[in-house]
Amino acid sequence: MATKLKKITSSNIKTLTCAFCKGAGKDPFEVPSKLSNCQVCIGRGTVQVIEPTEVCPYCKGKGIFFHHRMPCTVCGGRGSVTKIKGEKRCGKCEGNGKNPESGLPCSSCYGLGSISS
């Protein structure tokens, strides 16, 4: 059965403050220097996400991969992800997006905490 893709228009794109740099536009870890632009928003301080959105379940909206100086691999550092239509809670990670053994993004839901039903 083929799934119908929703057309992306300017009306369903939401502009948010970059979670990785908190809107500053500069790399929060000052790598390689304190003058470096944020690698997520490219120095703009804002990012765009397709609506409907929800806070990233893996990084809890911080945009940072835990205990590392890199963007979250699930949301790309934006802090928000596009909500899955017709979703149900992932049974493997119990909805928190983390693999219970390793702490890495769940391989069943790709760190989103939910799967489409």
C-alpha positions as CSV (number, residue, x, y, z in Angstrom):
1,M,0.0,0.0,0.0
2,A,1.4,3.4,-1.0
3,T,1.5,6.2,1.5
4,K,0.5,9.6,0.4
5,L,3.1,12.3,1.1
6,K,2.1,15.7,2.3
7,K,3.2,18.6,0.2
8,I,5.6,20.9,2.0
9,T,4.5,24.5,1.8
10,S,5.5,27.7,3.6
11,S,2.3,27.4,5.7
12,N,3.4,24.1,7.3
13,I,7.0,25.2,8.1
14,K,7.7,26.5,11.6
15,T,10.6,28.8,12.4
16,L,12.2,28.1,15.8
17,T,15.1,29.4,17.8
18,C,18.1,27.2,17.3
19,A,18.4,24.9,20.3
20,F,22.0,24.1,19.8
21,C,23.3,27.7,20.1
22,K,20.2,29.0,21.9
23,G,19.7,31.6,19.1
24,A,23.2,33.2,19.4
25,G,24.3,32.0,16.0
26,K,27.7,31.1,17.3
27,D,29.1,27.6,18.2
28,P,28.3,27.2,21.9
29,F,31.5,25.2,22.5
30,E,33.6,27.8,20.6
31,V,35.0,25.1,18.3
32,P,37.3,25.8,16.5
33,S,37.1,29.4,17.8
34,K,34.7,31.7,19.6
35,L,34.0,33.4,16.3
36,S,32.7,30.2,14.6
37,N,29.2,30.2,13.4
38,C,26.8,27.6,14.8
39,Q,26.9,24.5,12.6
40,V,23.1,23.9,12.9
41,C,21.7,27.3,12.0
42,I,24.7,28.6,10.1
43,G,24.8,31.7,12.2
44,R,21.2,32.7,11.7
45,G,20.0,31.8,15.2
46,T,16.8,30.2,13.8
47,V,15.9,26.8,12.2
48,Q,12.9,25.5,10.4
49,V,10.9,22.4,11.1
50,I,7.9,20.9,9.3
51,E,4.7,21.1,11.4
52,P,3.3,19.6,13.5
53,T,6.3,19.6,15.8
54,E,7.1,18.3,19.2
55,V,10.2,18.5,21.5
56,C,12.8,16.0,20.5
57,P,12.4,13.0,22.9
58,Y,16.0,12.1,22.7
59,C,17.8,15.3,23.7
60,K,14.7,16.8,25.5
61,G,14.9,19.9,23.3
62,K,18.5,20.9,24.1
63,G,19.8,20.1,20.6
64,I,23.0,18.6,22.0
65,F,24.0,14.9,21.8
66,F,24.5,13.8,25.5
67,H,27.9,14.4,26.9
68,H,29.3,15.5,23.5
69,R,30.0,18.7,21.8
70,M,27.9,17.9,18.7
71,P,24.3,18.3,17.6
72,C,21.7,15.7,18.6
73,T,21.6,13.0,15.9
74,V,17.8,12.7,16.1
75,C,16.7,16.4,15.7
76,G,19.9,17.6,14.0
77,G,20.4,20.2,16.8
78,R,17.0,21.9,16.2
79,G,15.5,20.7,19.5
80,S,12.2,19.8,17.8
81,V,11.1,17.1,15.4
82,T,8.2,16.6,13.1
83,K,5.5,14.7,14.9
84,I,4.5,11.3,13.4
85,K,0.9,11.1,12.3
86,G,-1.0,8.2,13.7
87,E,1.8,7.5,16.2
88,K,2.0,5.0,19.0
89,R,4.6,4.8,21.7
90,C,7.7,2.7,21.0
91,G,7.8,-0.5,23.0
92,K,11.5,-0.9,23.0
93,C,12.5,2.5,24.5
94,E,9.2,3.2,26.2
95,G,8.9,6.5,24.4
96,N,12.0,8.2,25.6
97,G,14.0,7.7,22.4
98,K,17.0,6.0,24.0
99,N,18.2,2.4,23.7
100,P,17.9,1.0,27.2
101,E,21.3,-0.8,27.0
102,S,23.5,1.7,25.3
103,G,21.8,5.1,25.7
104,L,22.1,5.8,22.0
105,P,19.1,6.6,19.9
106,C,16.6,3.7,19.8
107,S,17.0,1.5,16.7
108,S,13.2,0.8,16.6
109,C,11.9,4.4,16.5
110,Y,15.2,6.1,15.5
111,G,15.1,8.1,18.7
112,L,11.7,9.7,18.1
113,G,10.0,7.7,20.9
114,S,7.1,6.7,18.7
115,I,6.4,4.7,15.6
116,S,3.6,5.1,13.1
117,S,0.7,2.8,13.6
